[in-house]
Amino acid sequence: MAKTVIVSCGTGIATSTVAAIAIEEACKEAGIDVVTKQCKGQEIPELLKQGADLIVTTSVMRFDPGIPVVKGLAFLTGVGKDAIVQEILDHLRE
């Protein structure tokens, strides 16, 4: 069964697209079936109603979603990106 990752940024377009593509590629390489859903930060609660296994966000979350959250700023800066990708893979393998 595919894992679902919500990927959010300020606009739901630029950074979330870069992050979603990187997550999909890393998961494919690791043999993890994944579906990414991109959104703005304020749209996360609505997407959570549809079910998700992980949230990767570049914005500040002001609530506890009840699932793991990974700060995805590394997708924007490039600094520490490999470590963040590994953290995401580790969460999805659980």
N, C-alpha and C positions, 0 to 999 in steps of 0.2 A: 504494500500500500504506500502511496506517495506521501511524503512529508510536505507540509505546507509552511512556507516562510513568508511572513509579511515583511516587505521591505519599504521603509518610509523615509522621506526627506521633506524638506520645506515645501516643495511644490509638487512632489509626486512624479517628477519627470526626469530631471537630469541625473542627480546622484543616485537615486533609487534605480535608474536604468543601468548605470555602471555597476552598482552593487549586485543587482539581480542577475546580470549576465555573468559576473564573476562567480556568484554562488552556484548558478546552474552549471557552469563549466566545471567547477571544483567537485560538485556532487556527481556529475556524470563520470568524471575521472575516478571518483571514489566508489562508484557503483551504487550511489544513493539516488533513489527515485524522488524527485522534488518538484514542487509547483511553487512558483513565486507569485506574490500578489503585490503590486506596487500601489502606494497611496501617499497622501499627505499625512503628516503626523496626527492631525485632528480626525482623520478617517479611520484610525486604527480600531477604536471601539466597535465600529460597525462591521469591519472585516472579521474581528474576533468572534462575532456571532456566527459566522460561517465556519469557524473552526480553524485553528492554526497550531503549529508545533513550536514556532520560534518567531521572534520579532527581531529584525535588524533595522536600526534607525540611526539617522544622523542628527535627529532633533531630540530635545529633552522630553522624556515621558513624565507626566505629572500624576500617574496613577499606576497601580499594580495590576498588570494584565493577567496574572496567574500562570503565565508561561515564561520561559527564559527570554531575556532581552539581551542582545549584543549591541554594543555601541559601534556603529559602522563608520565613524569618522575616518578611519584608515582608507576607506574606499575613495575618499575625497583627497586626502593628502598623500597617500601611498606609503606613509610611515607606519610600519607594523602590520601591513596588509596580510602577509603570510600567516602571522599569528592569529589574526581575526578570522581568516578563512579556516584555520585549523580549529579554532574555538567553535565556529559554526558547525563544522563537520562532526566534532565531538558531541555537540548537543543533539544533532540529528541522528547519531548512531545510538543514542540512549533509548 
